Amino acid sequence: MALPLVTIAMPAFNEERFIETCIRSVQAQDYARDRIEILIADGRSEDRTREILTALAADDPRIRVVDNPERLQAAGLNRLIREARGEIVVRMDVHCEYAPTYVRTCVETLERTGADNVGGAQRAKAKPGPAGDFQRALCAALTSPLGVGGAGYRDASREGFVDTVFLGAFRKRVFEAIGLYDPKAITNEDAELNQRLLESGGKIYLSRDIEVHYYPRDSFSTLAKQYYKYGRGRARTLLKLGRFPTLRPAIPFLMVVGGATLLVVPPLWPLAPAAVAAYALATGVEAVRIGRALGPAGIATTWAILPTLHLSHGVGFAAGLLRYLREPDWAPLERLEPTPRAQLRVV
């Protein structure tokens, strides 16, 4: 029996520093070479990304570059899914390192579990050098329930059905049933799609055997911008779909609202010092627990990262509520046209 044809779907924009290394890791997969096609949606990059991709495609006919004029990841992914010939779509990100077994394990996990989407934990990895010191502290913070609210997709030891996974490998029929990615989603497109998948009766599975590492942000400013955007995207998803699978995405917002309430309501002012002290103590103790291997400087950085995550995400969530309550921008989603079964396995 022939192995399923797999489509690698990878959005990219201005990725000249990373794109070749990432593509090489895809080419190094131990899945049958002739059962993989590699599609990259380039958002009209302004650096050498397209030039590098053209050279790679000249040496490997499995590589095709698809133009993505909207430049958003979600829009690019939709273009790739429409072009995909595989019956399984493996969504990849440029800023990651994939184990050689990644694609094969995704396919095997889909078959073994009967899930509609599978993925591995979001394992963070620090780069060597000074920037890596911040990343190592951030990696520690992201393992903490105080950092990300106990998200299952961060737990590399977890195995089982979950509400969302990092990236994901989908049966293509998912997009025929529930529609494509939200093309206007600036962030949170994965969680939004997975929520629709769950609400339609689909299943999402997290496997400890699916191994991928990503490089997190390397400064407070870039981290704050990232989580502000995440918060806005989460608020947009809540307003669009009307609910979350869990309360976790709204916790930073509720913390920010609680803190703001203590500051602006005079009768509550006497409670503010105790609340701040309790928060500082809780995050400080947690920073020591998760960052002790990094030394005193690493503990201090981890301690500062935790409120950065909370405040940025919470403020972004509030901004998203204000923005999308005034001007909702979602529309009916496009569904993928069914592919005749006879065409799914043809290379």
N, C-alpha and C positions, 0 to 999 in steps of 0.2 A: 504493500500500500504506500502510495507516494506521500511524502511529508507535506503538510500544509504550506502553501506559499505565504511568505511573510512580507509585509510591507513595513519598512522602517520609515516613520514619518517624523521629520525633524525641522522645526522652524529655525531660522537664523537671520540675524541682522548685525552687520559690523562685527564679525567674529573671526577676523584674520588671525588672531593670536591662538585660537582654540580649535578652529574648524577642522584642520587637517588631522590633529591628534585624535579628535573625536571620531572622524570618519575611519581612521586607521583602526580604532578599537572596534568599530562595526565590522570592518573587513576581517578582523581577527576572530570573529565569532565561530564557535565550533559547530554551528548549525550548517546543514548542507548549503554549500555556496550557491548552487543553482536554484535554491528555494528562497532566496532573499532578493528583494529589490529595495534600493535605498533612494528615498525621495526627500529632497531638501527644499523647503519654501524660503527663498531668499527675499527679504523685505526691501529689495533695491538698495543693498548695502553701499556705503560710500567709501569703504576701504577696499582691501584686496580680497574680500571674501568670495565674490563671484569669480574672480580670476583663479583663485585656488581651487574652487569647485569645478571650474571648467577643465583644469588640468587633471584633476582626480577622475572626472568623468571620462576623459579621453583614454585613460588607462583601465577603466572599469566600466563596462557597459551597463552594469546594474544601477549605476548612479544617474539620476535625472534631477535637474534643477527646475523648480516651478516658480514662476514669478509671483510675488505677493505684494501687490501695490498698496494694500491697506496697512502693511507692516506689523499689524498686531499678530501675536502668536496664534490666537484662536482662529482668526481669518486664514492664516497660513495653513494651520492644521486642516481646516475644512477643504482647502484647495487640494491638499495632499490626499485626503480621504477620498475625494471625488476621483482623483487620478489613480488611486490604489488598485492593483490587480489582485492583491493577496486576500485570502479569507480571514487573515489575522493581521491587525494593524498594531504595531508596536510603536508607541509614542516615545520619542527620545528628546533629550535636551542637550545642547552643545556643551554646557558647563558641567559635564559629568564624565566619570570613568566607569566603563561597563566591564564586568567580569566576562571572560571569553564564553562562559556558559549562559550568559544573560538571556539571549533570544531562545535558546533551546529550553531553558528552565521555564520561561514564560509559557511557551507552547505546551510543555508537559504539564504545567500546573493548570492551564485552561482545560486540558483533556481530563486530568485526574479529578478536578473538583467540580466540573460542570459550570464554573463561574462564567460571567460575561466579561469581566475585567479582572486582571490580576496584576500584582506588582510586588516590589520589595520595599523594605524600609528605606526611608530617606536618611541614608548614612552620610553624615557630614565629614569632610576631610580637609585638613589644613595644609596650606602650601608651605614649603620650606622658607626660611628667612624671617625678617621682622614682621611682615604682614601676617605671617602664620601665628604669631603670638596672640593676636586678637582673634583670629579664626579658631584657635584651640580653645580659648575662653568661650567663644560663641558656641562651639561644638558642645562644650560642657553644659552651657545654659539650655541648649536645645534638647538635652536629654532629660531635663527636669520637668516634672508636672507643673511647676510654677512658671516655666518658660513657655510651654506650648499647651498647657492644660491636659497633659496625659494623652496626647494624640497617638492612636495606635500605629499610624504609619511611620512614626519616629522610632519605634521599638524593634530593633534588629532581631530580637529573640522571639517575637510574637509570630504565631501561625494561626490562621483562621479567617473567618469572614469579618469584614470591617465596613465602615461607612465611606472610606476613601483610601486611595493608595497614592504613592509617589509615581508620577508619570502614568504608567499603565499599558497593558497589552489587551486589546479588545478583539472579540469576535466582530467581524465587520457588520454583521446583521444588527448589532446594537444601534448603529447609526441609521439603519433603515427603520427601526422600531421607535426610537425616542428622538431622533433628529441629531444634527451635527452640533458642534460646539457653538456657543453663543458668539456670533462674529464680532460683537461690539464689546465683549468683555476684555478689559485691559488687564485684569488679574483675576484669579480665582476661577478661571474657566474649567479647570479640572474638577474642582469640588462641585461646581454648579452642574456639570455634566453627570458626575457620579450621583449627585442627589436625585436628578431626574431618573437615572438608571434604577436606583433603589425604589423610588416611588412607582416605577412601572413594574416592579416585581423582580427586577434583575438582582444579581449577586456579585459582590466584589470580594476578592480573596487576597490576603496578605501572606506571602510566603517568605520564610527566613532564608530560603535557598536562592531567591532572586536577588542578586547582589549588584548594587550600583552605589557609587559615591559621588557626591556633588561638592563643589567648592562654595562655601558660604561667603557672605560679604566680609570685607576686611577692614572696616572702619565704622565708627559710631554714626557718621553722617550717612553713609550708604545704607547701613542697616536701618536707620530711622526712616529713610525715604522708602525702602522696600516694604517695611511693615505698615507705614502709612498707606501705601497703595494696597496692600493686602486688606487692611481694614476697610477701605473704600469698596473694594471688590466684594468683601463679605456682606457689607450693608446692601449693596446692589442685589446680591443673590437673595438675601432675606426679603427684600421688597418685591423682587420678581416672583419668587416661588412661594412666599408667604410663611415659610418655616425653615428651620434647620433640622438635620437629623439628630443633633445633640446641641446642648446649650453652650458647648465649649467655645465656638467662635465669638460669642457675645460677651464672654467674661471680661476681657480687657475694657470693653466699652462700659460695662456695668461698674467696673472699678473706677474708671475716669469720672463717670456720673456721680458715684458716691463721694469721691474726693472733691469734686467741684461743689457738690451740695454742702459739704462741711465748710467750705470756704466762703460761700455766698449767703448762707442762712445764719444770721447772727446767733440765734439760740443754740446752734450746734457748734459754735466756735470753741467752747471749752473741751469738746470731744476731739478736736482736730489734732492737738499734740499727741494724745494717746494713740490715735489711729495711725499717724505718721510713724511713731515709734514702733508700733506693732508691725507695720509693713516693713520698715527698715530691719527690724530684728528677724522677721521671717525670711526675707530675701537674703540677709546676711548669713544666717545659719545655713540656708540652702546653698549659698555660694561657697561656703567652707566645705560642705558635704560633697558637692559635685566638682569643685575646683581645687581641692587640696593637693592633687598631684601636680598642679601647675605652679605651686609656690605662692608666696604672698602677693606678688604682682598679678599673677593669674587669678587669684581669688578676688582681688580688688576689681579687676576688669570684669570678671563674671558677675560680681555684685552690681556693677554699674550697667551691665547689659540687660539684666532682668527688668528694671524699670523702663529702660529704653524700648524693649519689646512691648511692654504693657501700654506705655503712654502713646507710642507711635501708632500701634494698632487701634487703641481705643479712640484716639483723636481722629484717625482716618475713618473709623466706623461712623463716628458722629458726622464728619464731613460728608460721607457717602449718603447717610440718611437725609441730610439737608439737600444734597445735590439731586438725588434721584427721587425724592418725594416731590420736588418741584418739577423735574424734567425727566420722567422715566424714558429710557431710550431703547427698551426691548420691543421686539416684534415677534410674530410667529416664526418658529424655527424651521429651517429647511430640513427635510428628511432625505436621506440618501436613497436614490433609486435602487430597487433590488437588482442584484447582479445574477444573471442566469447561472445556476449551479455548474453548468458545463464549462463556464469560463473561469471559475475561481481557481482552478489548479493549472491553468495554462500559463507557462512562462513566455 
